[in-house]
Structures are given as structure tokens and as C-alpha cells.
Amino acid sequence: MDEWYIDPDIRKAFTLPAAFYADPHHYARSAERIFAHTWHYVADSEVVRQPGDVYPFFLLEEMLAEPLVLVKDHHGQVRCLSNVCTHRAKIVVEAPGNLRQLRCRYHGRCFALDGAFKSMPAFEGAEDFPSRRDDLSAVPAHQWLGMWFTGLAPWVSFAEMVAPIQERISFLPLDTLSYVPEASHTFEVKAHWALYCENYLEGLHIPFVHPALNKALKFPEYEYELFDWCSLQLGVAKEGEPCFELPEGHPDHGKRVYAWYFFVFPTLMFNFYPWGLSLNVVEPQGPARCRVHFRTYRFAEAQFNRSEFALEQTEMEDEAVVESVQLGIRSRYYHRGRYSPTMERAVHHFHRLIANFMQE
């Protein structure tokens, strides 16, 4: 069997090989094959609020480790630029702040806020200088839901990736979402990033792993929808549990929707509840480790009782089972598994995307 072949017919398909999770070579390969060509969360929009605001960061510091900087120019346009000086590769912007220009502190090379080269001392006599190669490179950036996302060389636009989500949630007061720091947490998980995502992508484990969540959901009515670059799991609430009030004509009108769980390949999870959004951002930290940021955003007029949704309890239960899988994935007696045709459609979809990226 071809290492990266995932049969499009889920009834016949085998999962990804165990080597994908256990071999450091595959982890390194996935950085360039998958993560360099997809979109990633950077920060909330407020980090570059005023003209001249700069926000330096390393994109996936433990994997891609690419130095970038968000910059808002004097015309109000925000760009994501390389944060590496085109002279001798020093980091240009070292801390968030407000600047009139970007200046390297090593030899004084200066750039405009759009990344264009401005000046450099002691370069008199240099031929063919300056050129476009002396500008800071720009990478794609997209603002959505009051957040910035970027990718080094994404194969598809961000708007196209999230179009199915936008269509489903457009009736919500998205412009009122505000960050709730006291209800946001970061978790260190001793497991491969894809194992964490796979666990998120199926509801088959809910009756066995999440007793509180299972009491809130009508498990027989759990639904899946697959799109090109994302997938949806729809949880239906039991009587007495909180649910959305859906407008006439909505695709889910008539259902007691407890939550929409949207996954955007490869590591973004947008979980919409009646009270707001729980954004889960998975960051690879190595072949057997990942970091998961739970960022909570509340709708302005929504009743907010996050504890009703037992998100922290659910996370602890997920971590325990995923870390157990990490211990088992290296077994000499495990190679590839099979899929539940009804409950693991999103996992199958996820694996096919990974396989396509890894073999391109």
C-alpha cells in the first residue's frame, strides 16, 4: 500500500500510517509541506490599532520559526512583513510599539512601513543598489472576526477556506465579539499535533470520554459536513440545554443547535456557542508535543455562563485520551487503522488533506 494513499471511499480506507506521527523526518517534512502552505492565527486585531503600530512575532516558533511583523502604515493598511533585515539578517522590530519607520539596530538600514527600502549608510558605490531585493518581503494576511491570520505561501485564499463558516454564522453579531482573558487558557499536550486534531474531529468518543457533554447532546443526532478545506460537526442540544435561536431560512432552522464545531485545516478550531466563540489554536511543539490555546470571545448581548459548557473539563478528558494514543502509536503492532463510515468522516477528510500535502 502506498504510504500516503487514503482511499476516497471511507468504507475501504485505512488511516495514516503510524510512522507519520512517530518519525521525526515526517514531522520536519510536514513543516514545509503542510504548515508553510496553510493559514495560521497571529493575534487579535487590536495589536495594530493605530498607524505606525508594529507587532513582531515568530510564526509557529517551534516548527516554522519564521520572523514576521504586522505593520499598520500611515494610510491605515496592515501588512505582514518579513522581520529580517535584507542586509545581514538581523531581526528588525524587536518589540511591539509605534514607529515612524522600521530601522535595523545593527547597521542602520531603514525601511518604510510598507517594507520598502529607504536608506543605508556606507553603501556609496554599490552597484545595482538598492533593488527590490532590498525591500522587506510581504506575506499574505487576512483579517476576520477581529483577528489576523497569515500564511507563508498558502495554496488557497483565507476567504475561500472559511466561506462555508461565514455562510453558516453570518446572522450572528460577529462584530460584537470581545476577548475574555479570564476564560482563556493554554494547555501543553504530550501528543503529536495531528492526534489532537483527530480527536477533535470525531464525536464517536463522546459517550465514552465526555460524560458531561454527552448529557447535554443528543448523540444520535450528531451531524458532520465536509467542505474543501474545513469541516463541521453539529451538536444538537437536549431539552433544557442552551441552544441558538436560528432565523427562518437558516440551513439548520428547526434544530436545537448546541454548538457548531468548525475545523479549518490544519490546526484551527472555531467553536460557536450561543454565548460566543471558543477559538482553539493548535501549535506543534515537536513530534510528540503540541500547545493548544483556548481563546474565549463573548457576544456583547449574550448571556455568558461558560461553565455550562464544561470546556475545561472536556479539554482535560481529551488530553488524557490523546496522550494515551501518543504512547500507543509507537507500538510495533500498530500500523494503520480503519474508519467508522458514519462517525469518522471528518477524520478521513483530514487524513486525505494531510496525504495530499505530504506527497505534493
C-alpha angles and dihedrals in degrees: 000000000000109000093233100035114120110177110236087223103080090202090066101030130113122208127249114294117265089241090072089068099035106040115084088207091064091048091054091044092052090058092065099029099044114012098041089056102044139067128267138189114254110173144307117289094251092075089079102033103137132045107272095028114140130191117188120197143155113243107232093344095201095046118022095012091191114166109227137161133206110220130185110204128210091268091057096253117138120214134179108224137182107264094209121103112242090222106060104345101257117154106262106198111039102177140017114270146110119288139177091212139353112260128183110225093208102069103350102257109164133206133188118244089262090059097255116144112254111172147341128188123232096018096115109138096023108138123232089009131177104026136159087275088069092061122091110258118242125220127199117279131182132188118214134156089001092303138106123233129184142178132191097227108346117192093217135029119263091235090057092049095053099035093105089052094047091051092053098046103033092110092062122096091253094161090064096058110126129184117253106202096183090059095046124091143172122224130198110216124193095218143087113276093241093053089056091049093047091054089052092050099064134056094198091099096050097094090047102041109023113050095169094048091045090056090054099046133067093230096192088059096051108131138199131202125184127207133176097272105006142035138211133220113192119203118201117210125231118234111290094025121112116265142167124274100227124202124237111276095027112137090240098040110143094031125106095233110199094179144339110226108198122186121197115196127284109007115340123109121188109190113186119198130172088262097048143278134326107198114197116196117190116204119190111231099177140317092299104025139064137171121224122201116202106199116186124207124182131208109237098237100030124111103251119210104140092175089071088071095051092217097161092047090049090050093053090050091049093049092052094053095041092050088051089054089051088058092049100043091076093057117129087225099056123076113142133353136203133248133242101240091214105036106029101051092117092050089052089049090049092050092050091053091050091048092049092051095044095053098041 
